[in-house]
Amino acid sequence: RVDPSQEGTPPAPRDVASQLAMEVRNGLQSRPRSLKPWMLYDEAGSHLFEQITSLPEYYPTRTERTLLAGHADAILSSVFDGPQPLRIVELGAGSAAKTCMLLSAAARKNIDVIYMPLDVSAEALEMACSNVESAFPHVLLEPLVVNYVDTPPQLEPFDGRTLALYLGTSIGNFTPKESQPILRNLAAQLDHGDALLLGTDLVKEEPTLIAAYDDCQGVTAAFNLNILNRLNRELDADFDLMGFRHRALWNPLESRMEMHLESLRRQTVSVRQLGLELDFLRGETIHTENSYKFTDQTLGDLLSAAGFQIETTWKDPRRWYALTLNRR
Ligand code: AVI
């Protein structure tokens, strides 16, 4: 059931367009050149990302799903203390595929759940709601279209426990500095007894990381290059996708995977809508994404700086991925 009182309006297409224009103007004229990772997710990009999540080399989604399946009961038991319903708030809910494991566990325990998926994409939220609605007709849905980075969500006071979910190692796409306001806002919205379940990817051997971000079928390469298609379409640019190649690098100093697009030759690209003529040298790169990988220490530091304490950590046997239950 979708609560008809739900608020939140999709960002006006004009806002997305002007944000894109501003970021492209700044990012492509600075050195090193860069674009923001959110630009990777147009319709084609979101579809390619879905494909990435089931690639043999891309272990995070699969590993997190196994952890959730194995520990959903323990996670719920440590938050729910009844008799009031449990409110589950999910940042960047996407299709809510992994959340369904927690909802199944809640159904087994007869816990009444209010599920609030938050996402910038209205289409993703519709998909999340219809997936949840068909499998769990008793769950009350309160979807919210919001950019939780620019507009920190304000949760209504609630008589019961709240479990916030931030899964899929999405926090890793922000620098530690960028992620602080997101986590701090969550901490400020949660009461004692509430919790944040955070999914984070951990530092591991470089070849495993490189393979995950440079798969042999070339899906991640297509995902990265698609950002240029988006600029061609939305800003009337003339990037030649054959003139650039995908690069995935491990940056040990920053503890992050980086995606770049490298110019294969000297070339000039026009971004007509912005009146830009960009000269690329051969080998020059555009930095498109960071994906931070954590250690116990850096994860603990990130959370404590935002006002959280880790209560429980669940890791897979290879220690490649962590789910942490955090309290303020
Ligand atoms: C969405 N995000 C957590 C993914 C990641 O692993 O950083 C995005 C991604 N980029 C390349 N492959 C997957």
Boltz pocket constraint, residues with backbone or C-beta under 6 A from the ligand:
constraints:
  - pocket:
      binder: B
      contacts: [[A, 52], [A, 60], [A, 168], [A, 169], [A, 170], [A, 171], [A, 172], [A, 173], [A, 212], [A, 213], [A, 220], [A, 289], [A, 290], [A, 291]]
      max_distance: 6.0
